[in-house]
Amino acid sequence: MTDRVALIEERLRGALAPERLQIIDDSAAHAGHAGAREGGHFTIHIVSSAFTGKTLIQRHRLINAAVADLMRREIHALSIKTAISPAEQGLH
């Protein structure tokens, strides 16, 4: 686990108490991209009851708020997949 992944995980676990959390560092696939110097590229798969009753945009806002201090310094881009239960997203 990279330091960046550990920081993201710490923020998301603290803010959203996820049942499941997977963070994939996609940064190597973006090497040479101008923004890659300003932070990494990550894919987040997260299952949390905190998303109950929330729209997709509201869910993404919760995640972005949790990692706001890492944006532009540690994170350049996020791909986010959310669910309120493993069944909602087909995760078993």
C-alpha positions in Angstrom: 0.0 0.0 0.0 1.4 3.4 -1.0 1.4 6.4 1.4 -1.2 8.1 -0.8 -3.5 5.0 -0.7 -3.1 4.9 3.1 -4.0 8.6 3.5 -7.1 8.2 1.3 -8.1 5.1 3.2 -7.7 6.8 6.6 -9.9 9.7 5.5 -12.6 7.5 4.0 -12.8 5.1 6.9 -13.0 8.0 9.4 -15.7 9.9 7.5 -17.8 7.1 6.1 -17.2 3.9 8.1 -17.4 1.8 5.0 -18.4 -1.9 5.1 -16.1 -2.4 2.1 -13.3 -0.2 0.7 -11.0 -0.9 -2.2 -8.6 1.8 -3.4 -6.7 1.1 -6.6 -3.7 3.3 -7.5 -3.9 3.9 -11.3 -1.1 6.4 -11.3 1.3 4.3 -13.4 -1.1 4.2 -16.3 -1.0 8.0 -16.3 2.7 8.5 -16.2 3.7 11.5 -18.4 0.2 13.1 -18.1 0.7 16.7 -17.2 -1.5 16.5 -14.1 0.2 13.4 -12.8 3.0 15.5 -11.3 0.4 17.1 -9.0 -1.0 13.9 -7.5 -2.0 10.3 -8.3 -4.9 8.8 -10.1 -7.1 6.4 -8.0 -10.2 4.2 -8.4 -12.3 3.9 -5.3 -14.9 1.1 -4.7 -16.8 1.9 -1.5 -19.8 0.3 0.2 -21.2 2.4 3.1 -24.5 2.8 4.8 -23.7 6.5 4.9 -24.9 6.6 1.3 -28.5 5.5 2.2 -30.9 8.0 0.7 -28.2 9.9 -1.1 -28.0 10.6 -4.8 -24.9 9.7 -6.8 -23.8 13.3 -6.7 -24.3 13.5 -2.9 -22.3 10.3 -2.5 -19.4 11.7 -4.5 -19.6 14.9 -2.5 -19.2 13.0 0.7 -16.1 11.3 -0.7 -14.6 14.5 -2.1 -15.2 16.2 1.3 -13.4 13.4 3.1 -10.3 13.7 0.9 -10.5 17.5 0.2 -7.2 18.2 1.9 -5.5 15.7 -0.3 -6.7 17.1 -3.7 -4.1 18.6 -5.9 -1.3 17.5 -3.6 -1.8 13.8 -3.3 -4.8 13.2 -5.6 -5.1 14.4 -9.2 -8.1 12.3 -10.3 -10.6 9.9 -8.7 -12.9 7.4 -10.3 -15.6 6.6 -7.7 -18.0 3.6 -7.5 -20.4 3.7 -4.5 -23.0 1.4 -3.0 -25.0 1.2 0.2 -24.7 -2.6 0.3 -22.6 -5.2 -1.5 -25.8 -6.4 -3.4 -26.4 -2.9 -4.8 -23.2 -2.9 -6.7 -23.0 -6.6 -7.3 -20.2 -7.0 -4.8 -20.4 -10.3 -2.9 
